[in-house]
Structure formats: structure tokens, C-alpha cells
């Protein structure tokens, strides 16, 4: 497989662990050596592996955790790091997401994730005006 | 300056160009060699320099463009790439943002940006539940 294929496979593994609530699998996906951060939709900027994994423990352990599917993933290589942009179909809504990976001992590990609300791609004509949260909603 | 200082300075230059509507300055900040992508709040995942710069042309040229200030920026180095997480104060609302940089000819250039609505840090007790856009809002 190419590096791009490997990154997309790591990205899919993240969503597979998310979809089935696999916390050990989720933990294996996140980097252990590199800095780790995460911005959940509507949430604060978290950094540090312990804080990020605790947030996933809460999300994956939630009784009303929605199903999630990744759509339209595209990977961009930057040497030993790579990022993916994609859409998350989540309980009938759609989020746009960034997933940043670093190569660690030959494997692509997640170092940062951000997701935020968007419209389904087919409903979008152009980028929305750059407005603050209170105006957007 | 350290690499971290340089990355934070590049991040601030991005927000300075944003704040004053400086499109040429904004163009100089974005990478020319590496892949470029951008997810504006509520908008689609854009990729390609032309599409990303066109989105900034629209935003910076808008008559009702709000002021923007970057707060709480933290930089994380990954060799020749680096990412910043920060908050954007924008017209009275707050967004959480990711800015990904790559070193190009000795200068840190922006390769990806995502921002999405969040709460001001002092109002946050814990990450919000992972819910889709239609539930969040």
C-alpha cells in the first residue's frame, strides 16, 4: 500500500473504533510519543494524551452514543506527518473533520482531531460567511 | 527564536492578516508547495490553493467582516510540520481552531485551517457530548 493508503486506513480505523465504542482500539490509534490534542464539536481545545483519552472514554461509554460513518476522506502527505479531511455522518447530522497523523515506529498514529458542524456536501453552494458562533446558529 | 516561537509568530501573522483584511498578506502565509486545505465554520472541506484563497478573498472582502483576535494559542512541533490549537474571538462569539503549518524554505507556511463554534473556555466544565450538528444546535 502507498503512504496515502496507509493514512486512509489509519483514519478508517479511528472511525471503526469510534463506531463500535472500542476504547482500547481508540487508545492504540492515538500517538504515544508525539503531542496529542483534540477539539470535539462545541468543546474546548484539549491537549495531553490523558485528557484526550478521558474525553473518548466519556464519548464511547455514553449510552446515547450515535453511530458514525466517515465519508469523502482525502489524505495529504507532509513527509512524516499527514492530515485527512473528511465528513462524519453522525446520528443524521454531518460534521466536517480534520485528522492529523504522525508516523511512529512505521505506523500512522493520530495526534490531533477536530470536528465541527457543517452541511451535507450536496447542500453546499459555497463556503458560508465567516461569522462567529452566535451568528452561525 | 525557537521553532515554537516561530510557529506561534506565523500563527499570529495569519490572524493579523485576517483581522485587517489583508488578502496579499493572507496569501503569503499559505503554503505554495504543500497541499492546502481549509474548513471554515459551517462550511465544506475545501482543498487546493485556488479554492482556499478564493474563500479568503470572499471573507476578507465582506463588508460585514467581524474583527478577530486569537487567544490561548499553543504550538506542537512534529519535525518539519507543526500545529497550533487556539481560540478565535470573533464578533462576540468564540471559535476553536486548528492551524497546521509546514516548513517551506525555512519559513512556516499554513497548509490547513479548521475553525468551529465553541464556548468561551471559562464557561466550559468538560467536553460536550459527541452529538451531530442538528442535535448540537
Boltz contact constraints between the chains, C-beta under 6 A:
constraints:
  - contact:
      token1: [A, 35]
      token2: [B, 76]
      max_distance: 6.0
  - contact:
      token1: [A, 37]
      token2: [B, 85]
      max_distance: 6.0
  - contact:
      token1: [A, 39]
      token2: [B, 96]
      max_distance: 6.0
  - contact:
      token1: [A, 40]
      token2: [B, 127]
      max_distance: 6.0
  - contact:
      token1: [A, 40]
      token2: [B, 130]
      max_distance: 6.0
  - contact:
      token1: [A, 42]
      token2: [B, 118]
      max_distance: 6.0
  - contact:
      token1: [A, 42]
      token2: [B, 128]
      max_distance: 6.0
  - contact:
      token1: [A, 42]
      token2: [B, 136]
      max_distance: 6.0
  - contact:
      token1: [A, 43]
      token2: [B, 127]
      max_distance: 6.0
  - contact:
      token1: [A, 43]
      token2: [B, 128]
      max_distance: 6.0
  - contact:
      token1: [A, 44]
      token2: [B, 121]
      max_distance: 6.0
  - contact:
      token1: [A, 44]
      token2: [B, 124]
      max_distance: 6.0
  - contact:
      token1: [A, 45]
      token2: [B, 85]
      max_distance: 6.0
  - contact:
      token1: [A, 45]
      token2: [B, 96]
      max_distance: 6.0
  - contact:
      token1: [A, 55]
      token2: [B, 127]
      max_distance: 6.0
  - contact:
      token1: [A, 59]
      token2: [B, 130]
      max_distance: 6.0
  - contact:
      token1: [A, 76]
      token2: [B, 35]
      max_distance: 6.0
  - contact:
      token1: [A, 78]
      token2: [B, 81]
      max_distance: 6.0
  - contact:
      token1: [A, 78]
      token2: [B, 102]
      max_distance: 6.0
  - contact:
      token1: [A, 79]
      token2: [B, 80]
      max_distance: 6.0
  - contact:
      token1: [A, 80]
      token2: [B, 79]
      max_distance: 6.0
  - contact:
      token1: [A, 81]
      token2: [B, 78]
      max_distance: 6.0
  - contact:
      token1: [A, 81]
      token2: [B, 81]
      max_distance: 6.0
  - contact:
      token1: [A, 83]
      token2: [B, 112]
      max_distance: 6.0
  - contact:
      token1: [A, 85]
      token2: [B, 37]
      max_distance: 6.0
  - contact:
      token1: [A, 85]
      token2: [B, 45]
      max_distance: 6.0
  - contact:
      token1: [A, 90]
      token2: [B, 132]
      max_distance: 6.0
  - contact:
      token1: [A, 91]
      token2: [B, 132]
      max_distance: 6.0
  - contact:
      token1: [A, 93]
      token2: [B, 132]
      max_distance: 6.0
  - contact:
      token1: [A, 93]
      token2: [B, 133]
      max_distance: 6.0
  - contact:
      token1: [A, 93]
      token2: [B, 134]
      max_distance: 6.0
  - contact:
      token1: [A, 96]
      token2: [B, 39]
      max_distance: 6.0
  - contact:
      token1: [A, 96]
      token2: [B, 45]
      max_distance: 6.0
  - contact:
      token1: [A, 98]
      token2: [B, 98]
      max_distance: 6.0
  - contact:
      token1: [A, 98]
      token2: [B, 114]
      max_distance: 6.0
  - contact:
      token1: [A, 102]
      token2: [B, 78]
      max_distance: 6.0
  - contact:
      token1: [A, 112]
      token2: [B, 83]
      max_distance: 6.0
  - contact:
      token1: [A, 114]
      token2: [B, 98]
      max_distance: 6.0
  - contact:
      token1: [A, 114]
      token2: [B, 114]
      max_distance: 6.0
  - contact:
      token1: [A, 116]
      token2: [B, 116]
      max_distance: 6.0
  - contact:
      token1: [A, 117]
      token2: [B, 133]
      max_distance: 6.0
  - contact:
      token1: [A, 117]
      token2: [B, 136]
      max_distance: 6.0
  - contact:
      token1: [A, 118]
      token2: [B, 42]
      max_distance: 6.0
  - contact:
      token1: [A, 121]
      token2: [B, 44]
      max_distance: 6.0
  - contact:
      token1: [A, 124]
      token2: [B, 44]
      max_distance: 6.0
  - contact:
      token1: [A, 127]
      token2: [B, 40]
      max_distance: 6.0
  - contact:
      token1: [A, 127]
      token2: [B, 43]
      max_distance: 6.0
  - contact:
      token1: [A, 127]
      token2: [B, 55]
      max_distance: 6.0
  - contact:
      token1: [A, 128]
      token2: [B, 42]
      max_distance: 6.0
  - contact:
      token1: [A, 128]
      token2: [B, 43]
      max_distance: 6.0
  - contact:
      token1: [A, 130]
      token2: [B, 40]
      max_distance: 6.0
  - contact:
      token1: [A, 130]
      token2: [B, 59]
      max_distance: 6.0
  - contact:
      token1: [A, 132]
      token2: [B, 90]
      max_distance: 6.0
  - contact:
      token1: [A, 132]
      token2: [B, 91]
      max_distance: 6.0
  - contact:
      token1: [A, 132]
      token2: [B, 93]
      max_distance: 6.0
  - contact:
      token1: [A, 133]
      token2: [B, 93]
      max_distance: 6.0
  - contact:
      token1: [A, 133]
      token2: [B, 117]
      max_distance: 6.0
  - contact:
      token1: [A, 134]
      token2: [B, 93]
      max_distance: 6.0
  - contact:
      token1: [A, 136]
      token2: [B, 41]
      max_distance: 6.0
  - contact:
      token1: [A, 136]
      token2: [B, 42]
      max_distance: 6.0
  - contact:
      token1: [A, 137]
      token2: [B, 137]
      max_distance: 6.0
